[in-house]
Amino acid sequence: MQQQVTLTIDGSTIRAARGTSVLEAALGYGICIPHLCHVPGLKDTGACRLCIVENVQNGRSRVTTSCTLTVQEGMVIRTNTENIKRLRRNIAELIVAEAPNSRAVQDMAVRCGVREVRYPFRRENCIQCGRCVRYCTEMWRANALGFIGRGKDRKVDFAFGNRRDICKKCQSCVIYCPMSVTPCGGPMKPGEEKLCGKCESVELMAENAYGACVHCELGKGFQCSRHAM
């Protein structure tokens, strides 16, 4: 029988199997922690940083990604403090400024409380969340995709730019890519990028229960784990 641990998340006492991440434990109890790079069944890397929480130890809190934080007996987690909401909102704002032509990104920005974008919009077609690479490597064992380059030149591609025969052409890299979910009104024209906001009304149902998962549909298009359970 798998050993269980007891921890506290936002004042609620929950039990989770040892080895479970704080993010998975929270989602299992209906506590919504916004996230983008997490895919159930794959190893988490904390790439998007949206799932940050406060881990309180000896009266002091440390901000860390909940997807890479393993549950421990007696640990205290806070997912919805003013500090966390401020940091998460800024992260979401940066991501949507980087890649506005994704409904998945736009939806998650709304879920994190972004109402305006203070940064210059760009038209990147990859936010380097690593979902495609991890799925190709861990689920299919194909290793057809990977990160190449460094710094501003870092990107996802086939080795040497050529599709290898080992690629199964399963299209999972497309299915799990946030950038494959286009905005409702279609791609934005160059120079007209903006915060969509069309799904803001969907978020209203969760305003009085920010941390609770109400299956608000935000994130459903890119296989959000809230909709995979």
NUVEX-307603 format. One line per 3 residues: number of its first residue (from 1); their letters; for each residue x, z negated, y of N, C-alpha, C, O. Coordinates in Angstrom, 2 decimals. Atoms other than C-alpha are relative to their C-alpha. Example, Ala and Ser with C-alpha at 12.3 -4.5 7.8 and 13.67 -1.06 7.14 Angstrom:
2
1 = as = 0.89/0.00/-1.19/12.30/-7.80/-4.50/0.90/0.00/1.20/1.94/-0.66/1.18; -0.82/0.06/-1.19/13.67/-7.14/-1.06/-0.77/-0.73/1.09/-0.26/-0.90/2.20
END
This chain:
229
1 = mqq = 0.84/0.00/-1.20/0.00/0.00/0.00/0.88/0.00/1.25/1.84/-0.76/1.34; -0.81/-0.12/-1.20/1.36/0.98/3.42/-0.15/-1.25/0.87/-1.26/-1.72/1.10; 0.01/1.21/-0.80/2.32/-2.00/5.55/-0.59/0.25/1.38/-0.33/1.28/2.00
4 = qvt = 0.66/-0.11/-1.29/0.27/-2.57/8.68/0.64/-0.95/1.01/1.16/-2.01/0.64; -0.47/0.87/-1.07/1.35/-4.01/12.03/-1.13/-0.15/1.01/-2.01/0.70/1.10; 1.00/0.28/-1.03/-0.75/-5.52/14.81/0.64/0.09/1.37/1.69/-0.49/1.61
7 = lti = -0.50/-0.14/-1.35/-0.24/-4.56/18.43/-1.15/0.02/0.98/-2.31/0.11/0.59; 1.02/0.01/-1.05/-2.09/-4.65/21.73/0.20/1.20/0.90/1.28/1.42/1.44; -0.03/-1.15/-0.90/-2.93/-1.52/23.70/-1.12/-0.16/1.02/-2.30/-0.19/0.67
10 = dgs = 0.97/0.18/-1.10/-4.64/-1.97/27.07/-0.95/-1.17/-0.27/-2.15/-1.09/0.00; 0.79/1.21/0.23/-5.84/-5.42/26.03/-0.76/-0.02/-1.31/-1.33/-1.05/-1.67; 0.69/-0.06/1.29/-7.31/-4.27/22.71/0.99/-0.19/-1.14/2.06/0.43/-1.17
13 = tir = -0.85/0.24/1.16/-5.83/-5.56/19.47/-0.33/1.02/-1.08/-1.48/1.14/-1.50; 0.21/-1.03/1.02/-5.37/-2.77/16.93/1.02/-0.15/-1.11/2.04/-0.82/-0.94; -0.92/-0.01/1.13/-3.71/-2.29/13.57/0.36/1.45/-0.33/-0.48/2.34/-0.27
16 = aar = -0.47/-1.34/0.32/-1.63/0.70/12.57/1.06/-0.08/-1.08/1.74/-1.10/-1.22; -1.01/-0.04/1.07/0.57/1.73/9.67/1.39/0.01/0.61/1.65/0.70/1.59; -1.38/0.03/-0.47/4.24/0.93/10.14/0.58/1.42/-0.05/0.40/2.14/-1.03
19 = gts = -0.56/-1.34/-0.09/6.07/4.06/11.22/-0.84/0.94/0.85/-0.40/2.03/1.20; 0.88/-0.80/-0.84/3.11/5.38/13.23/0.47/-0.06/1.45/1.00/-1.09/1.89; -0.35/0.04/-1.42/3.76/6.35/16.83/-1.11/-0.70/0.79/-2.26/-0.75/0.35
22 = vle = 0.99/0.66/-0.86/2.02/4.47/19.63/-1.08/1.00/0.42/-2.25/0.64/0.51; 0.97/-1.02/-0.38/0.36/7.74/20.67/-1.03/0.20/-1.11/-2.23/0.22/-0.84; 0.91/-0.22/1.12/-1.12/8.32/17.21/-0.89/-1.22/-0.22/-2.08/-1.08/-0.52
25 = aal = 0.79/1.21/0.17/-2.24/4.69/16.97/-1.09/-0.10/1.05/-2.22/-0.45/0.74; 0.97/0.05/-1.08/-3.96/4.86/20.34/-1.11/1.02/-0.20/-2.29/0.69/-0.07; 1.00/-1.04/0.21/-5.70/8.16/19.60/-0.92/-0.34/-1.16/-2.11/-0.03/-1.13
28 = gyg = 0.81/0.39/1.15/-6.86/6.78/16.27/-1.07/-1.01/0.34/-2.08/-1.11/-0.37; 0.97/0.99/-0.44/-8.70/4.02/18.13/-0.81/0.49/1.20/-1.50/-0.30/1.85; 0.78/-0.56/-1.10/-10.20/6.35/20.73/0.55/-0.30/1.37/-0.16/-0.16/2.37
31 = ici = -0.64/0.23/-1.29/-7.74/5.41/23.46/0.75/1.27/0.36/1.75/1.61/-0.28; -0.58/-1.30/-0.34/-6.87/8.68/25.17/1.24/-0.16/0.86/1.19/-0.69/1.96; -1.24/-0.11/-0.78/-3.28/9.10/26.29/0.26/1.50/0.17/0.55/2.18/-0.81
34 = phl = -0.22/-1.44/-0.20/-2.90/12.55/27.88/1.34/0.45/-0.58/2.34/-0.26/-0.45; -1.21/-0.51/0.61/-0.34/14.67/26.07/-0.10/1.52/-0.10/-1.19/2.09/-0.04; -0.01/-1.45/0.06/0.72/18.30/25.76/0.88/0.53/-1.13/0.49/1.48/-1.82
37 = chv = -0.91/-0.55/1.01/3.69/18.79/23.41/-0.25/-0.56/-1.40/0.29/-0.03/-2.37; 0.27/0.62/1.30/2.36/16.57/20.58/-0.85/0.91/-0.88/-1.86/1.46/-0.44; 0.77/-0.73/1.01/1.16/18.36/17.43/-0.07/-0.89/-1.24/0.98/-1.25/-1.78
40 = pgl = 0.11/0.85/1.18/-0.21/16.27/14.53/0.78/0.57/-1.18/0.67/1.76/-1.50; -0.75/-0.43/1.17/2.10/16.42/11.52/1.40/0.49/0.29/2.19/0.69/-0.63; -1.34/-0.44/-0.37/5.17/17.54/13.46/0.76/-1.13/0.68/0.16/-2.05/1.24
43 = kdt = -0.84/1.02/-0.62/8.09/15.46/14.69/-0.11/0.10/1.52/-0.01/1.19/2.08; 0.15/0.01/-1.45/7.61/14.42/18.30/1.35/-0.06/0.70/2.30/-0.65/0.19; -1.25/-0.04/-0.76/10.27/15.02/20.94/-0.15/-0.57/1.41/0.85/-0.78/2.09
46 = gac = 0.21/0.52/-1.36/8.68/13.69/24.14/0.34/1.00/1.08/0.74/0.61/2.18; -0.44/-1.04/-0.92/9.32/17.02/25.85/-0.81/0.05/1.29/-0.23/0.23/2.36; 0.83/-0.17/-1.20/6.36/17.07/28.26/-0.05/-1.25/0.86/-0.31/-1.16/2.06
49 = rlc = -0.02/1.29/-0.70/6.58/13.36/29.24/-1.36/-0.48/0.46/-1.46/-1.53/1.09; 1.33/0.39/-0.47/2.82/13.23/29.88/-0.52/-1.27/-0.67/-1.36/-1.97/-0.10; 0.55/1.13/0.76/2.21/10.54/27.25/0.72/-1.31/0.29/0.69/-2.22/-0.54
52 = ive = -0.73/1.22/-0.32/4.31/7.90/29.03/-0.92/-1.22/0.05/-2.08/-1.13/0.45; 0.70/1.28/-0.04/3.23/4.27/28.70/1.00/-1.08/0.41/2.20/-0.82/0.49; -0.86/1.15/-0.27/4.59/0.84/29.62/0.07/-0.85/-1.27/-0.95/-1.29/-1.79
55 = nvq = -0.24/0.88/1.15/6.11/-1.10/26.74/0.48/-1.33/0.55/1.59/-1.43/1.07; -0.28/1.30/-0.59/6.04/-4.77/27.77/0.73/-0.90/-1.00/0.22/-1.17/-2.09; -0.80/0.89/0.84/8.74/-7.00/26.31/0.57/-1.12/0.85/1.23/-0.87/1.86
58 = ngr = -0.52/1.18/-0.71/9.57/-10.54/27.46/-0.36/0.02/1.48/0.44/-0.34/2.34; 0.48/-0.01/-1.37/7.50/-10.07/30.59/0.47/1.17/0.84/0.08/1.29/2.00; -0.48/-1.17/-0.73/9.27/-6.87/31.60/-0.49/1.27/-0.69/-0.55/1.34/-1.92
61 = srv = 0.53/-1.24/0.56/7.91/-3.36/31.14/1.01/1.13/0.12/1.76/1.21/1.09; -0.88/-1.17/0.01/9.79/-0.20/30.25/-0.85/1.23/-0.23/-1.65/1.28/-1.17; 0.77/-1.23/0.12/8.33/3.26/30.75/0.66/0.89/-1.05/1.86/1.17/-0.98
64 = tts = -0.52/-0.86/1.06/8.72/5.46/27.68/-1.11/0.90/-0.52/-2.29/0.63/-0.30; 1.01/-0.89/0.58/6.97/8.32/25.89/-0.60/-0.66/-1.23/0.12/-1.16/-2.09; 0.68/0.68/1.10/4.38/6.99/23.46/0.10/0.78/-1.31/-0.05/0.20/-2.38
67 = ctl = -0.09/-0.79/1.23/4.83/9.87/21.00/1.28/-0.28/-0.77/1.34/-0.07/-1.98; -1.28/0.30/0.65/8.43/8.81/20.29/0.21/-1.49/-0.20/1.25/-1.91/-0.70; -0.08/1.45/0.13/7.73/5.06/20.35/-0.75/-0.44/-1.25/-1.95/-0.21/-1.36
70 = tvq = 0.60/0.44/1.26/7.08/3.55/16.92/-0.65/-1.38/0.17/-0.10/-2.26/0.83; 0.71/1.29/-0.12/4.56/0.71/16.61/0.83/-1.11/-0.64/1.49/-0.92/-1.66; -0.70/1.18/0.48/6.04/-2.75/16.12/-0.94/-1.19/0.05/-1.84/-1.25/0.89
73 = egm = 0.83/1.20/0.05/4.46/-6.08/15.24/0.05/-0.73/1.33/1.12/-1.06/1.83; 0.11/0.80/-1.21/3.22/-7.87/18.35/0.30/0.71/1.30/0.26/0.09/2.36; -0.34/-0.70/-1.23/4.16/-5.17/20.83/-1.21/0.11/0.92/-2.35/0.15/0.46
76 = vir = 1.05/-0.11/-1.02/2.15/-4.89/24.07/0.21/1.30/0.76/1.28/1.53/1.34; -0.08/-1.31/-0.64/1.42/-1.43/25.47/-1.07/0.12/1.08/-2.21/-0.28/0.89; 0.94/-0.27/-1.09/-0.20/-0.48/28.77/0.05/1.50/0.29/1.10/2.05/0.62
79 = tnt = 0.04/-1.45/-0.16/-1.33/3.13/29.11/-0.58/0.46/1.33/-0.53/1.65/1.65; 0.83/-0.41/-1.13/-3.29/3.07/32.34/0.28/-0.80/1.26/-0.62/-0.97/2.08; -0.32/0.73/-1.22/-1.47/1.04/34.98/0.12/0.96/1.17/0.25/2.17/0.97
82 = eni = -0.12/-0.85/-1.18/-1.28/2.33/38.54/1.35/0.73/0.00/1.42/1.89/0.40; -1.32/-0.63/0.05/2.43/3.01/38.04/0.01/1.18/-0.98/0.54/2.25/-0.67; 0.05/-1.07/1.01/1.80/5.05/34.87/-0.84/1.17/0.49/-0.45/2.32/0.34
85 = krl = 0.86/-1.07/-0.49/-1.04/7.00/36.44/0.71/0.82/1.10/0.58/2.04/1.15; -0.72/-0.69/-1.06/1.15/7.82/39.46/1.09/0.89/-0.59/1.22/2.06/-0.20; -1.08/-0.78/0.62/4.10/8.95/37.33/-0.55/1.17/-0.80/-0.04/2.28/-0.72
88 = rrn = 0.59/-1.05/0.84/1.91/10.91/34.91/-0.61/1.11/0.86/-0.51/2.29/0.53; 0.60/-0.99/-0.90/0.07/12.60/37.77/1.07/0.91/0.60/0.86/2.11/0.74; -1.08/-0.80/-0.57/3.37/13.74/39.29/0.58/0.96/-1.03/0.91/2.10/-0.71
91 = iae = -0.49/-0.86/1.07/4.58/15.09/35.93/-0.95/1.18/-0.21/-0.53/2.33/-0.32; 1.00/-1.05/0.20/1.33/17.01/35.46/0.00/0.98/1.17/-0.20/2.18/0.98; -0.04/-0.85/-1.19/1.59/18.33/39.02/1.18/0.96/-0.06/1.06/2.13/0.30
94 = liv = -1.18/-0.85/0.14/5.09/19.64/38.35/-0.22/1.09/-1.05/0.19/2.23/-0.86; 0.22/-0.96/1.08/4.00/21.32/35.12/-0.97/1.10/0.44/-0.73/2.27/0.17; 0.97/-1.01/-0.42/0.98/23.04/36.65/0.58/0.88/1.11/0.19/2.04/1.24
97 = aea = -0.66/-0.82/-1.01/3.13/24.21/39.57/0.93/1.01/-0.66/1.11/2.13/-0.17; -0.92/-0.87/0.73/5.57/25.69/37.06/-0.75/1.12/-0.71/-0.30/2.26/-0.77; 0.72/-0.98/0.82/2.92/27.44/34.97/-1.51/-0.09/0.25/-2.24/-0.62/-0.59
100 = pns = 1.43/0.09/-0.31/-0.49/27.76/36.66/-0.88/0.92/-0.83/-2.09/0.72/-0.90; 0.80/-0.95/0.75/-1.58/30.66/34.44/-0.25/-0.44/-1.43/-0.10/0.34/-2.37; 0.37/0.54/1.31/-2.57/28.42/31.55/-1.14/-0.97/0.19/-1.03/-1.94/0.94
103 = rav = 1.12/0.93/-0.11/-5.94/26.78/31.18/0.37/-1.34/-0.61/-0.06/-2.38/-0.13; -0.41/1.24/0.63/-4.36/24.22/28.87/0.74/-0.89/1.00/0.49/-2.09/1.07; -0.76/0.75/-1.01/-1.96/23.18/31.64/-0.91/-0.44/1.14/-0.83/-1.57/1.60
106 = qdm = 0.94/0.33/-1.07/-4.66/23.31/34.30/-0.92/-1.14/-0.42/-1.15/-2.07/0.35; 0.89/1.05/0.49/-7.00/21.19/32.17/0.71/-1.35/-0.07/0.15/-2.37/0.32; -0.73/1.24/0.14/-4.33/18.61/31.46/0.33/-0.59/1.37/0.37/-1.81/1.52
109 = avr = -0.25/0.49/-1.35/-3.51/18.38/35.17/-1.23/-0.73/0.53/-1.13/-1.79/1.14; 1.25/0.65/-0.40/-7.16/17.58/35.85/-0.16/-1.33/-0.72/-0.56/-2.33/-0.12; 0.14/1.22/0.80/-7.16/15.02/33.02/0.92/-1.11/0.51/0.62/-2.29/0.36
112 = cgv = -0.95/0.98/-0.53/-4.17/13.32/34.68/-0.28/-0.36/1.46/0.48/-1.11/2.07; 0.40/0.38/-1.35/-5.93/13.12/38.04/0.60/0.82/1.11/0.54/0.42/2.27; -0.57/-0.85/-1.04/-4.19/15.96/39.88/-1.13/0.67/0.78/-1.99/1.33/0.19
115 = rev = 1.01/-0.63/-0.84/-6.32/17.10/42.82/0.62/0.98/1.00/-0.09/1.77/1.62; -0.71/-0.97/-0.84/-3.68/18.99/44.81/1.42/0.14/-0.53/1.94/-0.76/-1.20; -1.36/-0.26/0.46/-0.27/20.51/44.11/0.90/0.11/1.22/0.71/0.97/2.08
118 = ryp = -0.89/0.05/-1.16/2.52/19.69/46.55/1.25/0.84/-0.19/2.05/0.98/0.74; -1.22/-0.75/0.29/5.17/21.85/44.88/-0.28/1.51/0.02/-1.41/1.93/-0.20; 0.18/-1.46/0.00/5.72/25.62/45.18/-0.42/0.49/-1.39/0.15/0.07/-2.40
121 = frr = 0.43/-0.56/1.27/3.90/27.56/42.48/1.00/1.04/-0.48/1.56/1.80/0.31; -0.82/-1.01/0.64/5.93/29.63/40.05/-0.86/0.69/-1.05/-2.00/0.29/-1.28; 0.78/-0.74/1.00/4.83/32.07/37.37/0.73/0.02/-1.34/0.83/1.07/-1.99
124 = enc = -0.71/0.08/1.28/6.77/30.87/34.34/-0.99/0.18/-1.15/-2.12/-0.30/-1.08; 0.88/-0.20/1.15/5.33/31.94/30.98/0.36/-0.92/-1.15/-0.12/-0.74/-2.27; -0.39/0.98/1.03/6.93/29.05/29.07/0.34/-1.31/0.69/1.11/-1.33/1.65
127 = iqc = -0.31/1.31/-0.57/7.01/25.33/29.84/0.97/-0.77/-0.90/1.24/-1.95/-0.65; -0.99/0.56/0.90/9.49/24.66/27.00/-0.46/-1.31/-0.64/0.31/-2.26/-0.77; 0.53/1.18/0.69/7.25/22.14/25.27/0.49/-0.06/-1.45/0.47/-1.12/-2.07
130 = grc = -0.56/-0.04/1.34/8.73/23.26/21.94/-1.02/0.02/-1.13/-0.63/-0.07/-2.29; 1.02/0.00/1.05/5.40/23.39/20.07/0.22/1.15/-0.98/0.13/0.96/-2.19; -0.17/-1.17/0.86/6.08/26.90/18.75/1.23/-0.13/-0.88/1.18/0.18/-2.07
133 = vry = -1.24/0.14/0.76/9.65/26.16/17.70/-0.16/-1.02/-1.11/0.27/-0.79/-2.24; 0.16/1.07/0.99/8.72/22.94/15.92/-0.94/0.43/-1.12/-0.70/0.11/-2.29; 0.93/-0.44/1.04/5.77/24.52/14.10/0.67/1.01/-0.93/0.51/0.95/-2.15
136 = cte = -0.70/-1.02/0.79/7.88/27.48/12.96/1.04/-0.64/-0.92/1.20/-0.23/-2.07; -1.07/0.63/0.76/10.69/25.20/11.80/-0.50/-1.00/-1.03/-0.09/-0.98/-2.19; 0.42/1.10/0.85/8.86/22.21/10.35/-1.14/0.36/-0.95/-1.14/-0.05/-2.12
139 = mwr = 1.17/-0.31/0.82/5.58/23.63/9.06/0.26/1.19/-0.93/-0.07/1.13/-2.11; -0.21/-1.22/0.78/6.63/27.11/7.89/1.41/0.11/-0.58/1.66/0.94/-1.45; -1.38/-0.04/0.46/10.36/26.39/7.34/0.65/1.37/0.20/1.54/1.77/-0.54
142 = ana = -0.50/-1.36/-0.24/11.04/29.82/8.79/1.24/0.02/0.89/2.13/0.85/0.71; -1.13/0.04/-0.94/13.45/28.87/11.58/0.21/1.34/0.71/1.33/1.71/1.05; -0.11/-1.30/-0.65/12.67/32.21/13.16/0.15/-0.13/1.51/0.76/0.73/2.15
145 = lgf = -0.05/0.22/-1.44/12.31/30.79/16.68/0.94/-1.15/0.33/1.20/-2.02/-0.50; -0.85/1.10/-0.44/14.61/28.55/18.66/0.25/0.08/1.49/-0.08/1.07/2.14; -0.39/0.00/-1.40/15.85/27.57/22.10/1.38/0.64/0.13/2.29/0.33/-0.64
148 = igr = -1.31/-0.61/-0.26/18.68/29.70/23.43/0.32/-0.16/1.49/-0.59/-0.27/2.31; -0.41/0.16/-1.38/20.67/29.38/26.63/0.00/-1.46/0.43/-0.40/-2.35/-0.32; -0.07/1.35/-0.54/21.19/26.35/28.83/-0.50/-0.03/1.44/-0.52/1.00/2.12
151 = gkd = 0.43/0.16/-1.38/19.86/24.98/32.09/-1.15/0.91/0.36/-2.13/1.01/-0.38; 1.08/-0.88/-0.45/17.75/27.44/34.04/-0.14/1.23/-0.88/-1.16/1.93/-0.80; 0.05/-1.17/0.88/18.55/30.13/31.44/-0.55/-0.35/-1.39/-0.64/0.52/-2.25
154 = rkv = 0.52/0.41/1.31/17.11/28.12/28.53/-1.38/0.60/-0.24/-2.23/0.57/0.65; 1.28/-0.61/0.33/14.23/29.86/26.79/-0.20/0.02/-1.51/0.73/-0.24/-2.27; 0.33/-0.14/1.42/12.48/30.33/23.44/0.09/1.47/-0.38/-0.45/2.33/0.32
157 = dfa = -0.13/-1.40/0.41/13.38/33.48/21.55/0.45/0.06/-1.45/0.83/-0.95/-2.04; -0.58/-0.22/1.31/14.36/34.96/18.22/1.52/0.02/0.14/2.03/0.32/1.22; -1.46/-0.05/-0.04/18.05/34.72/17.34/0.47/1.40/0.38/0.05/2.39/-0.23
160 = fgn = -0.53/-1.27/-0.51/19.91/37.48/19.22/-1.11/0.93/0.49/-0.91/2.13/0.64; 1.10/-0.80/-0.53/16.51/38.63/20.50/-0.70/0.88/-1.01/-1.53/1.70/-0.63; 0.60/-0.84/1.04/15.53/40.19/17.17/-0.84/-0.84/-0.97/-0.40/-1.90/-1.43
163 = rrd = 0.86/0.69/0.97/12.63/39.14/14.94/0.61/0.12/-1.40/0.86/1.22/-1.89; -0.62/0.01/1.33/14.10/38.12/11.60/-1.05/0.27/-1.08/-2.24/0.02/-0.88; 0.91/-0.29/1.11/12.59/39.18/8.26/-0.67/-1.27/-0.50/-1.76/-1.22/-1.08
166 = ick = 0.56/1.26/0.48/12.02/35.50/7.50/-1.24/-0.41/0.80/-2.00/-1.27/0.35; 1.20/0.28/-0.79/9.37/35.41/10.26/-1.23/0.43/-0.79/-1.32/1.57/-1.24; 1.20/-0.27/0.81/5.99/35.20/8.51/-1.10/0.71/0.79/-2.15/1.05/0.24
169 = kcq = 0.98/-0.66/-0.87/4.15/36.79/11.46/-1.37/-0.68/-0.11/-2.42/-0.04/-0.14; 1.23/0.79/0.17/1.60/33.98/11.13/-0.74/-0.20/1.31/-1.91/-0.58/1.31; 0.56/0.17/-1.33/0.97/33.87/14.89/-0.23/-1.46/0.39/-0.87/-1.75/1.40
172 = scv = 0.14/1.43/-0.34/1.13/30.05/14.81/0.68/-0.30/1.32/0.24/-1.17/2.07; -0.71/0.22/-1.26/3.61/30.24/17.68/-0.89/0.34/1.19/-0.73/-0.23/2.27; 0.93/-0.36/-1.07/0.86/31.87/19.74/-1.16/-0.99/0.05/-1.56/-1.44/1.12
175 = iyc = 1.14/0.91/0.08/-1.96/29.62/18.54/0.31/-1.35/0.63/-0.53/-1.95/1.30; -0.37/1.33/-0.48/-0.06/26.45/19.42/0.70/0.03/1.35/1.20/-1.00/1.79; -0.66/-0.10/-1.31/1.34/27.71/22.72/-1.00/-0.25/1.13/-2.01/0.45/1.21
178 = pms = 0.92/0.25/-1.13/-0.32/26.24/25.85/-0.15/1.21/0.91/-1.18/1.37/1.56; 0.05/-1.15/-0.89/0.50/29.45/27.71/-0.88/1.11/-0.54/-1.17/2.07/0.18; 0.86/-1.04/0.57/-1.67/31.50/25.35/-1.46/-0.20/0.39/-2.29/0.67/0.13
181 = vtp = 1.38/0.29/-0.41/-4.82/29.88/26.78/-0.12/0.38/1.48/0.27/-0.39/2.35; 0.06/-0.50/-1.37/-5.55/31.93/29.90/-1.11/-0.69/0.80/-2.08/-1.16/0.21; 1.04/0.60/-0.84/-7.57/30.57/32.86/-1.33/0.72/-0.19/-1.36/1.90/-0.55
184 = cgg = 1.35/-0.57/0.20/-11.33/31.15/32.73/-0.19/1.29/0.78/-0.82/2.23/0.30; 0.19/-1.18/-0.83/-11.17/33.66/35.55/1.06/1.06/-0.21/1.13/2.03/0.54; -1.07/-0.95/0.26/-8.21/35.48/34.05/1.27/-0.40/0.73/1.25/-1.30/1.57
187 = pmk = -1.27/0.33/-0.65/-4.55/35.42/35.13/-0.08/0.12/1.52/-0.72/1.03/2.05; -0.01/-0.02/-1.46/-3.98/34.63/38.79/0.98/1.06/0.49/2.04/1.27/-0.11; -0.85/-1.03/-0.56/-2.49/37.37/40.93/1.21/-0.63/0.68/1.12/-1.75/1.18
190 = pge = -1.19/0.52/-0.68/1.03/36.92/42.32/-0.31/-0.40/1.43/-0.91/0.37/2.18; 0.25/0.50/-1.35/0.88/34.82/45.47/-1.33/-0.70/0.17/-1.59/-1.28/1.22; 1.32/0.63/-0.08/-2.62/33.53/44.68/-0.14/-1.15/-0.99/-1.26/-1.59/-1.28
193 = ekl = 0.04/1.11/0.94/-1.68/30.77/42.24/-0.55/-1.25/0.70/-0.26/-1.51/1.87; 0.61/1.21/-0.57/-3.63/27.55/42.77/-0.41/-0.94/-1.13/-0.39/-0.58/-2.30; 0.59/0.93/0.95/-5.00/24.48/41.09/-1.43/0.44/-0.23/-2.22/0.48/0.72
196 = cgk = 1.31/-0.57/0.30/-8.09/25.82/39.33/-1.13/-0.96/0.38/-1.95/-0.65/1.25; 1.00/1.00/-0.33/-10.26/22.69/39.40/-1.40/0.27/-0.54/-2.31/-0.52/-0.30; 1.34/-0.33/0.48/-13.18/24.40/37.63/-0.51/-1.00/-1.03/-1.72/-1.15/-1.22
199 = ces = 0.42/0.96/1.02/-13.17/21.75/34.91/-0.02/-1.43/0.51/-0.13/-2.37/-0.26; -0.02/1.34/-0.56/-13.07/18.82/37.30/-1.29/-0.75/-0.31/-1.26/-1.97/-0.49; 1.27/0.66/0.29/-16.76/18.12/36.65/-0.02/-0.57/-1.41/-0.70/-1.56/-1.68
202 = vel = -0.08/0.50/1.38/-15.95/17.69/32.95/0.69/-1.36/-0.03/0.37/-2.21/-0.85; -0.77/1.23/-0.04/-13.55/14.92/33.88/-0.81/-1.17/0.56/-0.46/-2.32/0.31; 0.78/1.06/-0.63/-16.21/12.97/35.81/-0.54/-1.00/-1.03/-0.70/-2.18/-0.71
205 = mae = 0.55/0.88/1.02/-17.57/11.55/32.54/1.00/-1.10/-0.41/0.61/-2.12/-0.98; -1.02/0.96/0.43/-14.29/9.72/31.99/0.55/-0.83/1.15/1.45/-1.64/0.95; -0.56/0.69/-1.17/-13.72/8.39/35.51/-0.05/-1.51/-0.13/0.87/-2.20/0.30
208 = nay = 0.15/1.45/0.13/-14.99/4.91/34.67/0.59/-0.53/-1.29/0.54/-1.74/-1.55; -0.65/0.42/1.25/-13.18/4.85/31.33/1.21/0.89/-0.19/1.28/1.67/-1.15; -1.10/-0.95/-0.08/-9.91/6.57/32.14/0.75/0.13/-1.32/1.09/1.24/-1.73
211 = gac = -0.80/-0.07/1.21/-8.11/5.66/28.96/-0.78/0.35/-1.25/-0.19/0.64/-2.28; 0.81/-0.25/1.19/-11.03/6.25/26.60/-0.15/1.49/-0.26/-0.36/2.28/0.66; 0.21/-1.40/0.36/-11.29/9.52/24.71/-1.50/0.25/-0.11/-2.18/-0.35/-0.93
214 = vhc = 1.43/-0.34/0.03/-14.71/11.00/25.39/-0.19/1.43/-0.50/-1.23/2.04/-0.29; 0.03/-1.38/0.49/-13.89/14.33/23.73/-0.49/0.94/1.11/-1.47/1.67/0.96; 0.42/-0.68/-1.21/-14.07/15.89/27.17/0.25/1.50/-0.01/-0.01/2.18/0.99
217 = elg = -0.31/-1.43/0.15/-13.02/19.34/25.90/1.30/0.40/0.68/1.84/1.46/0.38; -1.26/-0.36/-0.63/-9.93/19.27/28.11/1.10/-0.05/-1.04/1.34/-1.09/-1.66; -1.05/-0.07/1.00/-7.12/20.40/25.87/-0.44/0.57/-1.33/0.40/0.80/-2.20
220 = kgf = 0.48/-0.50/1.28/-9.32/21.70/23.07/0.57/1.38/-0.31/0.83/1.70/-1.47; -0.47/-1.36/0.22/-8.09/25.23/23.56/1.40/0.11/-0.54/1.76/1.15/-1.10; -1.36/-0.11/0.51/-4.49/24.41/22.64/0.24/-1.01/-1.12/1.35/-1.52/-1.26
223 = qcs = -0.13/0.84/1.18/-5.15/22.28/19.53/0.35/-1.43/0.35/1.18/-2.03/-0.32; -0.22/1.40/-0.32/-5.20/18.89/21.24/-0.37/-0.85/-1.21/-1.39/-0.62/-1.85; 0.22/0.79/1.20/-4.94/16.27/18.51/-1.28/-0.82/0.05/-1.77/-1.27/-0.99
226 = rha = 1.26/0.73/-0.10/-8.02/14.52/19.86/-1.13/0.78/-0.70/-2.11/0.20/-1.17; 1.03/-0.84/0.60/-10.02/17.44/18.49/0.37/0.41/-1.42/-0.37/1.14/-2.07; -0.44/-0.32/1.36/-8.08/17.69/15.24/-0.31/-1.14/-0.95/-0.11/-1.00/-2.16
229 = m = 0.26/1.16/0.85/-9.14/14.28/13.96/-1.41/0.05/-0.55/-1.82/-0.85/-1.29
END
